[in-house]
């Protein structure tokens, strides 16, 4: 996540926010899912289903 897109309004703030998010994920064991594609989203469990 070290690359900041050129279209970001405030690249420094984006980098800071991403670093904070990575820190939180390391400390909590969280996993970040970014599912923009319909096919990827279709593979995920929906309401009433859940992940441990």
C-alpha positions, 0 to 999 in steps of 0.5 A, a space after each residue: 500500500 505504499 503507492 499513492 495515486 497521482 489523483 489524490 488531493 492530499 498525498 501526505 494525508 493519504 499516506 498517513 491514513 493508510 499507515 494508520 489503517 495498516 497499524 490497526 490491521 496488524 494490531 487487531 488481526 483484521 483483514 482488508 477486503 476491497 471487492 470492486 468486481 461483481 464476480 469477486 463480490 458474488 463469492 462472499 458470504 452475505 447477510 446471515 452468513 458470516 466469517 470467523 
